[in-house]
Amino acid sequence: MTAPDTGDPRSIAGRVALVTGAASGMGRATARLFAAHGALVGALDRDGDGLAGLAEELTGGGHRVATAVVDLADRADLEAAVATLRAALGPVDILVNNAGIAAGAALDGPGYEDAWSRTMAVNLDAQVWMVRSCLADLLRHGEGRIVNVASTEGLGATVRNSPYTVSKHGVIGLTRALAVELGRRGVTANCVCPGPINTALTAAIPDDAKSTFVRRRVPIGRYGEPEEVAHVILSLVLPASSYLNGAVIPVDGGMTASSR
């Protein structure tokens, strides 16, 4: 078997792409961008209302999409959701592990164990189970694409945030392990590390605090938008990107490149 022949190494038209955390933020922007480029999109999220809105938008635009409400911390639920989307769209060509939660907790504080367990389950374990659930599909043509979304927190650390920090370091390690293990079989795995992006996770930060942060830390001088991350993800899954494997790419306006 061969992958869908688009005749264009910069096209994902006809390919089946699964995106987790697709109801909002970077996941939604990625699903919309993929659909606009002709992909068949399988959208997973725990937010059923958000998925319904996405599906209405995409199908109204003539795009093919299927959705699945899922608790990514529940492996059985995750695997059932993948099976549902495969049945609706076909075998998976592209997997974007975008979903994540942020649960800050002091190491000696109350609720730390719960924060650790839930964060690891959603941010790291779910990425492993998503890859395993899609692996046979991704390998079938030797052209599968995996993009794992981590964070600039995976390149450093902040106080009272160890569950999130460790989970994102783990995502980077997972990506590199997948790149080494699957690269000889034609499947690439790359990692995107967003910095300060305007999403639901950052919506509660006061505007003056955001302004102070970017003035001190971000050379471009602003928060990024979900669509800017989505375009980087798109570039990683193109047929033309077959030699890009194991990369860890900050999308942060130059934040990690600047001195502190």
Rosetta silent file (secondary structure, phi, psi, omega in degrees, C-alpha in Angstrom):
SEQUENCE: MTAPDTGDPRSIAGRVALVTGAASGMGRATARLFAAHGALVGALDRDGDGLAGLAEELTGGGHRVATAVVDLADRADLEAAVATLRAALGPVDILVNNAGIAAGAALDGPGYEDAWSRTMAVNLDAQVWMVRSCLADLLRHGEGRIVNVASTEGLGATVRNSPYTVSKHGVIGLTRALAVELGRRGVTANCVCPGPINTALTAAIPDDAKSTFVRRRVPIGRYGEPEEVAHVILSLVLPASSYLNGAVIPVDGGMTASSR
SCORE:     score description
SCORE:     0.000 S_00000001
   1 L     0.000  151.310  177.220    0.000    0.000    0.000 S_00000001
   2 L  -123.694  157.293  178.874    1.064    3.578   -0.576 S_00000001
   3 L   -69.225  160.686  177.408    0.083    6.804    1.133 S_00000001
   4 L   -53.271  125.699 -177.230   -2.486    9.082   -0.511 S_00000001
   5 L   -88.972  100.261 -179.729   -0.749   10.555   -3.560 S_00000001
   6 L   -84.795  -15.648 -175.403   -1.427   14.265   -3.467 S_00000001
   7 L    73.691    4.669 -176.550    1.187   15.025   -6.117 S_00000001
   8 L  -139.685  113.251 -178.265    2.404   17.820   -3.857 S_00000001
   9 L   -65.894   -7.879  178.008    5.048   17.268   -1.165 S_00000001
  10 L  -111.968   29.392  179.757    3.603   20.252    0.694 S_00000001
  11 L  -127.472  139.649  173.367    0.047   18.946    0.832 S_00000001
  12 L  -111.552   17.240  179.797   -1.759   16.817    3.412 S_00000001
  13 L   -57.573  131.586  178.255   -4.951   16.624    1.345 S_00000001
  14 L    86.866   -9.080  179.424   -6.659   13.266    1.824 S_00000001
  15 L   -85.196  148.700  179.026   -4.653   12.294    4.873 S_00000001
  16 E   -94.726  123.587 -177.429   -6.360   11.345    8.137 S_00000001
  17 E  -123.449  126.429  173.069   -5.172   13.423   11.088 S_00000001
  18 E  -100.381  134.481 -179.431   -6.109   12.934   14.740 S_00000001
  19 E  -129.644  121.068  176.470   -5.744   15.943   17.030 S_00000001
  20 E   -89.460  154.515 -177.088   -6.210   15.759   20.793 S_00000001
  21 L    64.785   37.609 -170.678   -7.391   18.766   22.766 S_00000001
  22 L   -87.491   -2.215 -176.142   -9.110   19.974   19.605 S_00000001
  23 L   -77.385  -18.430 -176.636  -12.051   21.789   21.192 S_00000001
  24 L  -157.484  171.872  171.265  -10.117   24.970   21.920 S_00000001
  25 H    58.315 -138.344 -176.007   -6.801   26.769   21.742 S_00000001
  26 H   -65.893  -34.178  178.519   -3.902   25.319   19.802 S_00000001
  27 H   -65.988  -43.204  178.511   -5.700   22.037   19.146 S_00000001
  28 H   -64.757  -43.353  178.986   -8.691   23.770   17.599 S_00000001
  29 H   -61.264  -38.360  179.294   -6.439   26.004   15.510 S_00000001
  30 H   -68.043  -44.508  179.065   -4.555   22.924   14.294 S_00000001
  31 H   -60.521  -43.074 -179.878   -7.728   21.033   13.423 S_00000001
  32 H   -64.818  -42.620 -179.142   -9.060   24.023   11.482 S_00000001
  33 H   -66.533  -43.417  177.643   -5.777   24.514    9.622 S_00000001
  34 H   -59.559  -44.937  179.742   -5.500   20.830    8.734 S_00000001
  35 H   -61.745  -41.333  179.539   -9.069   20.827    7.433 S_00000001
  36 H   -62.779  -25.358  178.691   -8.376   23.919    5.360 S_00000001
  37 L   -95.824   12.798  170.584   -5.476   22.031    3.778 S_00000001
  38 L    92.461    5.530  178.226   -7.682   19.099    2.843 S_00000001
  39 L   -76.804  155.291  170.252   -7.033   16.644    5.663 S_00000001
  40 E   -91.145  118.804 -167.612   -9.759   14.447    7.165 S_00000001
  41 E  -105.464  126.234  169.932   -9.752   15.525   10.796 S_00000001
  42 E  -104.915  116.140 -173.433  -10.483   13.405   13.841 S_00000001
  43 E  -107.974  126.523  179.253  -10.931   15.710   16.834 S_00000001
  44 E  -119.535  140.060  177.362  -10.696   14.452   20.430 S_00000001
  45 E  -170.618  163.364  174.236  -11.428   16.398   23.605 S_00000001
  46 L   -85.957  -13.918 -177.568  -13.291   16.143   26.892 S_00000001
  47 L   -90.778   95.916 -178.098  -15.311   19.246   25.981 S_00000001
  48 H   -64.585  -38.157  179.544  -18.280   17.947   24.020 S_00000001
  49 H   -65.539  -40.909  178.204  -19.757   21.388   23.409 S_00000001
  50 H   -64.538  -39.686  177.597  -16.467   22.667   22.030 S_00000001
  51 H   -65.568  -40.283  179.385  -16.171   19.659   19.727 S_00000001
  52 H   -62.072  -40.828  177.932  -19.731   20.140   18.508 S_00000001
  53 H   -64.834  -40.605  177.116  -18.963   23.745   17.623 S_00000001
  54 H   -63.096  -45.312 -179.454  -15.813   22.721   15.782 S_00000001
  55 H   -62.037  -41.707  179.348  -17.656   20.023   13.860 S_00000001
  56 H   -62.844  -42.605  179.924  -20.415   22.434   12.863 S_00000001
  57 H   -63.085  -47.655 -174.416  -17.864   24.963   11.651 S_00000001
  58 H   -72.750  -42.914  179.237  -15.804   22.485    9.635 S_00000001
  59 H   -67.924  -33.132  176.231  -18.657   20.529    8.095 S_00000001
  60 H   -63.886  -25.751  177.192  -20.355   23.799    7.227 S_00000001
  61 L   -90.814    8.241  177.681  -17.228   24.683    5.284 S_00000001
  62 L    85.021   12.287 -178.858  -17.364   21.439    3.350 S_00000001
  63 L   -95.402  155.395  179.638  -14.642   19.691    5.332 S_00000001
  64 L   -98.182  124.079 -176.922  -14.762   16.141    6.615 S_00000001
  65 E  -144.289  147.559  171.287  -14.467   15.803   10.373 S_00000001
  66 E  -133.088  146.744 -176.376  -15.328   13.287   13.075 S_00000001
  67 E  -125.539  157.342  176.030  -15.275   13.941   16.806 S_00000001
  68 E  -147.013  122.340  174.013  -14.965   11.889   19.973 S_00000001
  69 E   -79.112  129.106 -170.855  -15.520   13.041   23.539 S_00000001
  70 L  -149.773  145.323  167.516  -12.843   11.367   25.630 S_00000001
  71 L   -97.803  104.745 -175.269  -11.145   11.362   29.004 S_00000001
  72 L   -66.948  -15.299  176.296   -7.526   10.984   27.968 S_00000001
  73 L   -77.985   -9.442 -179.618   -6.615    9.902   31.491 S_00000001
  74 L  -106.718  106.510 -173.650   -8.704    6.761   30.917 S_00000001
  75 H   -60.231  -41.833 -179.548   -6.807    4.427   28.608 S_00000001
  76 H   -63.961  -40.928  178.196   -9.835    2.323   27.693 S_00000001
  77 H   -64.021  -42.251  178.333  -11.841    5.438   26.853 S_00000001
  78 H   -59.965  -49.000 -178.002   -8.959    6.753   24.766 S_00000001
  79 H   -64.601  -35.742  177.345   -8.609    3.539   22.783 S_00000001
  80 H   -66.757  -38.427  179.179  -12.355    3.391   22.158 S_00000001
  81 H   -65.055  -42.446  177.621  -12.318    6.977   20.895 S_00000001
  82 H   -61.718  -42.561  179.269   -9.495    6.230   18.459 S_00000001
  83 H   -62.015  -39.568  178.593  -11.392    3.199   17.171 S_00000001
  84 H   -62.404  -44.470 -178.715  -14.493    5.353   16.630 S_00000001
  85 H   -69.532  -37.481  176.761  -12.572    7.927   14.628 S_00000001
  86 H   -62.366  -41.270  179.628  -10.783    5.282   12.554 S_00000001
  87 H   -64.340  -32.788 -177.979  -14.127    3.735   11.673 S_00000001
  88 H   -81.423  -34.894 -170.365  -15.436    7.128   10.571 S_00000001
  89 H  -115.443  -27.545 -175.133  -12.407    8.410    8.664 S_00000001
  90 L   113.566 -178.906 -178.395  -10.054    5.531    7.912 S_00000001
  91 L   -60.826  149.491 -173.477   -6.517    4.647    9.022 S_00000001
  92 L   -84.660  131.280  175.661   -4.494    7.367   10.723 S_00000001
  93 L  -105.266  -29.132 -175.001   -1.684    9.123    8.841 S_00000001
  94 E  -135.879  133.901  176.132   -0.981   11.990   11.241 S_00000001
  95 E  -125.775  124.412  175.009   -1.192   12.165   15.034 S_00000001
  96 E  -115.979  109.335  177.704   -0.980   15.418   16.956 S_00000001
  97 E   -88.910   89.544 -174.945   -0.790   14.920   20.722 S_00000001
  98 L  -103.386  -29.919 -171.483   -1.794   18.404   21.794 S_00000001
  99 L   -58.814  142.584  176.642   -4.040   17.982   24.855 S_00000001
 100 L  -164.747  159.072  175.696   -2.647   19.014   28.187 S_00000001
 101 L  -127.792  156.135  176.693   -3.568   20.346   31.608 S_00000001
 102 L  -119.898  118.323 -179.827   -1.736   22.637   34.013 S_00000001
 103 L  -131.592   87.208  178.908   -1.988   21.809   37.700 S_00000001
 104 L   -66.799  142.308 -179.592    0.456   23.825   39.736 S_00000001
 105 E  -161.365  133.899  174.275    1.270   22.404   43.146 S_00000001
 106 L   -71.241  144.042 -175.305    3.932   22.933   45.782 S_00000001
 107 L   -56.921  -34.447 -178.909    5.941   19.802   46.472 S_00000001
 108 L  -105.536   15.966 -176.256    4.896   19.782   50.131 S_00000001
 109 L   -91.468  165.946  177.501    1.418   21.181   49.575 S_00000001
 110 L   -68.890  145.456  178.495   -2.001   19.539   49.909 S_00000001
 111 L    80.263    5.103 -176.006   -3.313   17.805   46.818 S_00000001
 112 H   -62.628  -43.953 -176.725    0.144   17.304   45.339 S_00000001
 113 H   -62.646  -40.455  178.131   -0.278   13.580   44.710 S_00000001
 114 H   -65.707  -41.919  178.750   -3.573   14.104   42.894 S_00000001
 115 H   -62.520  -41.927  179.251   -2.071   16.899   40.803 S_00000001
 116 H   -62.366  -50.051 -175.626    0.897   14.688   39.920 S_00000001
 117 H   -63.082  -46.757 -178.183   -1.207   11.680   38.951 S_00000001
 118 H   -67.097  -41.895 -178.912   -3.720   13.588   36.841 S_00000001
 119 H   -64.357  -45.199  179.438   -1.072   15.702   35.108 S_00000001
 120 H   -64.094  -39.351 -178.077    1.066   12.707   34.189 S_00000001
 121 H   -62.887  -43.443 -176.637   -1.977   10.769   32.979 S_00000001
 122 H   -83.515  -45.484 -171.321   -3.160   13.501   30.616 S_00000001
 123 H   -79.640  -28.984 -174.477    0.089   15.188   29.588 S_00000001
 124 H  -122.462  -55.543 -177.990    2.365   12.182   29.173 S_00000001
 125 H   -57.626  -42.466 -177.608    0.707    8.783   29.539 S_00000001
 126 H   -62.067  -33.195  177.779   -2.059    9.693   27.089 S_00000001
 127 H   -65.147  -40.604  177.565    0.508   10.569   24.439 S_00000001
 128 H   -61.811  -47.445 -176.447    2.024    7.102   24.755 S_00000001
 129 H   -69.860  -31.519  174.908   -1.346    5.370   24.500 S_00000001
 130 H   -64.549  -45.028  178.570   -2.369    7.524   21.533 S_00000001
 131 H   -60.835  -46.560 -178.928    0.807    6.545   19.688 S_00000001
 132 H   -63.425  -37.598 -179.382    0.307    2.873   20.476 S_00000001
 133 H   -68.202  -28.063 -177.168   -3.331    3.005   19.398 S_00000001
 134 H  -103.415   -2.109 -166.651   -2.389    4.561   16.032 S_00000001
 135 H   -61.658  -45.219 -178.760    0.967    2.853   15.485 S_00000001
 136 H   -59.544  -39.050  177.288   -0.054    0.143   13.019 S_00000001
 137 H   -65.398  -46.434 -176.615   -1.727    2.814   10.860 S_00000001
 138 H   -63.251  -31.119 -177.881    1.233    5.171   11.043 S_00000001
 139 H   -84.204  -15.667 -165.685    3.628    2.405   10.032 S_00000001
 140 L   -64.861  -30.958  179.005    1.615    0.977    7.177 S_00000001
 141 L  -106.096   -9.619 -172.931    3.014    3.288    4.465 S_00000001
 142 L    70.611   26.648 -179.793    6.258    4.232    6.159 S_00000001
 143 L  -136.409   21.342 -177.368    5.188    7.874    6.037 S_00000001
 144 L   -68.361  154.250 -179.907    3.441    8.426    9.375 S_00000001
 145 E  -128.634  130.773  174.644    3.785   11.701   11.243 S_00000001
 146 E  -123.351  128.381  171.029    3.695   12.277   15.006 S_00000001
 147 E  -124.336  120.449  176.188    3.811   15.725   16.591 S_00000001
 148 E  -102.680  132.378  178.938    3.844   15.942   20.378 S_00000001
 149 E   -97.126  119.133  176.683    3.090   19.281   21.996 S_00000001
 150 L  -106.881 -121.425 -178.553    5.173   19.967   25.092 S_00000001
 151 L  -175.367  158.643  170.856    5.991   23.449   26.417 S_00000001
 152 H   -62.722  -17.439  174.066    8.947   25.694   27.036 S_00000001
 153 H   -64.252  -22.599  175.344    8.476   24.421   30.589 S_00000001
 154 H   -75.785   -6.290  178.424    9.963   21.187   29.227 S_00000001
 155 H  -107.801    1.870 -178.480   13.173   23.124   28.550 S_00000001
 156 L  -162.346 -145.479  179.482   13.459   24.583   32.033 S_00000001
 157 L  -164.978  152.280  171.736   11.507   24.805   35.262 S_00000001
 158 L  -131.117  161.677 -175.373    9.513   27.157   37.457 S_00000001
 159 L   -71.712  152.757  175.667    8.678   26.933   41.143 S_00000001
 160 L    55.128   37.423 -176.458    5.579   25.139   42.460 S_00000001
 161 E  -144.573   23.470 -170.219    4.956   23.548   39.093 S_00000001
 162 H   -63.126  -35.027  177.507    6.810   20.245   39.166 S_00000001
 163 H   -59.258  -45.131 -179.979    3.961   17.975   37.937 S_00000001
 164 H   -68.081  -45.403 -178.569    3.574   20.072   34.789 S_00000001
 165 H   -59.438  -48.495 -178.317    7.303   20.623   34.350 S_00000001
 166 H   -65.000  -39.239  179.869    8.177   16.953   34.660 S_00000001
 167 H   -62.843  -37.853 -178.565    5.356   15.905   32.333 S_00000001
 168 H   -75.846  -34.644  170.172    6.620   18.266   29.626 S_00000001
 169 H   -60.752  -38.927  178.275   10.219   17.115   30.018 S_00000001
 170 H   -63.604  -37.276  178.088    8.784   13.626   29.611 S_00000001
 171 H   -62.621  -41.196  177.588    7.042   14.589   26.367 S_00000001
 172 H   -63.436  -44.656  177.635   10.370   15.743   24.937 S_00000001
 173 H   -62.188  -41.573  177.337   12.009   12.480   26.008 S_00000001
 174 H   -60.158  -45.398 -178.938    9.153   10.477   24.532 S_00000001
 175 H   -59.072  -45.672 -179.689    9.469   12.326   21.230 S_00000001
 176 H   -65.355  -38.350  177.764   13.177   11.617   20.974 S_00000001
 177 H   -64.501  -42.910  177.929   12.629    7.966   21.858 S_00000001
 178 H   -63.701  -40.845 -179.736    9.938    7.633   19.183 S_00000001
 179 H   -60.102  -42.185 -179.435   12.154    9.340   16.623 S_00000001
 180 H   -71.673  -42.141 -175.858   14.935    6.839   17.253 S_00000001
 181 H   -75.207  -35.507 -172.962   12.690    3.778   17.428 S_00000001
 182 H  -103.187  -13.464 -175.233   10.390    4.565   14.520 S_00000001
 183 H   -57.862  -40.820 -179.605   12.598    6.589   12.194 S_00000001
 184 H   -68.611  -13.159  179.007   13.998    3.554   10.365 S_00000001
 185 H  -104.026   11.630  171.951   10.431    2.502    9.670 S_00000001
 186 L    90.799   -1.643 -179.250    9.551    5.800    8.041 S_00000001
 187 L   -97.280  127.362  177.410    7.595    7.424   10.881 S_00000001
 188 E   -99.862  148.890  176.550    8.826   10.791   12.106 S_00000001
 189 E  -133.951  124.093  179.382    8.249   12.210   15.583 S_00000001
 190 E  -134.356  162.092 -173.071    8.841   15.843   16.433 S_00000001
 191 E  -128.035  134.627  175.153    8.012   18.087   19.367 S_00000001
 192 E  -108.791  133.035 -179.439    6.676   21.633   19.559 S_00000001
 193 E  -117.451   88.874  178.344    7.294   23.648   22.733 S_00000001
 194 E   -66.400  145.075  172.300    4.920   26.634   22.867 S_00000001
 195 L   -96.677 -133.533 -179.911    5.845   29.527   25.094 S_00000001
 196 L   -74.127  109.879 -177.327    3.380   32.229   26.178 S_00000001
 197 E  -124.016  144.148  177.597    0.323   31.695   23.956 S_00000001
 198 L   -76.719   92.538  177.540   -3.149   33.196   24.249 S_00000001
 199 L  -134.118 -178.059  178.451   -5.161   30.123   25.239 S_00000001
 200 L   -61.604  -30.291 -178.565   -7.559   29.123   27.997 S_00000001
 201 L   -69.133  -24.482 -178.746   -4.579   28.183   30.172 S_00000001
 202 L  -109.088    0.851 -174.781   -3.283   31.764   30.118 S_00000001
 203 L   -63.519  -29.106 -176.639   -6.623   33.608   30.000 S_00000001
 204 L   -79.750  -10.450 -179.573   -6.684   34.175   33.755 S_00000001
 205 L   -72.999  126.839 -179.718   -3.341   36.032   33.777 S_00000001
 206 L   -59.544  147.747 -177.581   -3.968   39.793   34.137 S_00000001
 207 H   -59.612  -37.608 -179.005   -3.076   41.880   31.102 S_00000001
 208 H   -67.687  -34.262  176.674   -0.574   43.992   33.037 S_00000001
 209 H   -67.520  -39.534  176.126    1.234   40.851   34.186 S_00000001
 210 H   -62.564  -44.039 -178.681    1.373   39.598   30.595 S_00000001
 211 H   -62.519  -42.209  178.453    2.734   42.919   29.411 S_00000001
 212 H   -63.830  -43.729 -178.386    5.445   42.926   32.067 S_00000001
 213 H   -60.889  -51.492 -175.446    6.410   39.355   31.284 S_00000001
 214 H   -68.946  -31.179  177.691    6.765   39.799   27.538 S_00000001
 215 H   -63.855  -35.887 -177.429    8.615   43.099   27.928 S_00000001
 216 H   -88.234  -29.862 -166.887   11.218   41.366   30.079 S_00000001
 217 H  -119.322  -22.182 -171.253   11.350   37.931   28.536 S_00000001
 218 L  -114.092  111.539 -177.892   10.042   37.756   24.948 S_00000001
 219 L   -55.429  -35.693  179.522   12.066   39.463   22.190 S_00000001
 220 L   -72.013  -20.810  170.680    9.038   39.719   19.889 S_00000001
 221 L    83.603   23.251  178.479    7.261   41.542   22.715 S_00000001
 222 L  -159.869  166.851  168.548    3.870   39.840   22.796 S_00000001
 223 L   -74.220  150.427  175.514    2.018   36.614   23.505 S_00000001
 224 E   -84.513  169.237  177.431    1.647   34.260   20.562 S_00000001
 225 L  -109.922  150.277 -179.472   -1.604   33.115   19.004 S_00000001
 226 H   -53.868  -35.828 -178.904   -2.771   29.481   18.675 S_00000001
 227 H   -63.635  -29.830  179.269   -2.728   29.768   14.884 S_00000001
 228 H   -69.615  -34.789  174.444    1.001   30.533   14.962 S_00000001
 229 H   -70.838  -40.888 -178.914    1.647   27.249   16.727 S_00000001
 230 H   -58.540  -38.681 -179.391   -0.696   25.419   14.347 S_00000001
 231 H   -67.405  -34.140  174.810    1.314   26.533   11.326 S_00000001
 232 H   -66.107  -43.721  178.288    4.492   25.100   12.848 S_00000001
 233 H   -59.791  -44.579  178.301    2.689   21.815   13.489 S_00000001
 234 H   -56.897  -42.829 -177.846    1.461   21.754    9.897 S_00000001
 235 H   -62.615  -27.954 -177.723    5.002   22.194    8.616 S_00000001
 236 H   -79.369  -19.315 -175.781    6.126   19.133   10.590 S_00000001
 237 H  -103.287    1.035 -179.768    3.532   16.764    9.099 S_00000001
 238 L   -67.245  149.304  173.565    4.020   17.601    5.428 S_00000001
 239 H   -54.640  -34.283 -178.401    5.314   14.852    3.110 S_00000001
 240 H   -67.444  -14.819 -176.144    8.236   17.169    2.359 S_00000001
 241 H   -93.273   28.416 -172.616    9.309   17.067    6.025 S_00000001
 242 L   -67.930  -17.414 -179.427   10.393   13.433    5.888 S_00000001
 243 L  -101.229    1.417  176.596   13.969   14.146    7.062 S_00000001
 244 L   -93.541  110.748 -171.738   12.950   16.211   10.078 S_00000001
 245 L  -148.878  128.756  179.180   12.881   13.753   12.957 S_00000001
 246 L    80.948   13.128 -179.110   13.430   14.109   16.697 S_00000001
 247 L   -78.194  146.914  175.202   13.374   17.909   16.574 S_00000001
 248 E  -121.937  111.120 -167.615   12.323   19.973   19.597 S_00000001
 249 E  -116.441  109.800  173.586   11.084   23.347   18.398 S_00000001
 250 E   -70.478  134.863  173.366   10.319   26.262   20.735 S_00000001
 251 E  -120.737   84.158 -165.051    7.499   28.491   19.467 S_00000001
 252 L  -144.211   17.750  178.838    7.998   31.307   21.935 S_00000001
 253 L    66.874   17.502 -179.450    8.912   34.546   20.202 S_00000001
 254 L    91.975    8.962 -175.413   12.580   33.990   21.045 S_00000001
 255 L   -59.126  -48.846 -176.646   12.014   33.609   24.795 S_00000001
 256 L   -73.419  -17.403  178.478   14.279   30.598   25.297 S_00000001
 257 L   -82.488  -19.597 -175.663   16.938   32.137   23.068 S_00000001
 258 L   -84.023  152.139  176.492   17.184   35.303   25.155 S_00000001
 259 L   -75.371  152.351 -178.451   19.406   35.653   28.192 S_00000001
 260 L  -108.333    0.000    0.000   17.701   35.857   31.547 S_00000001
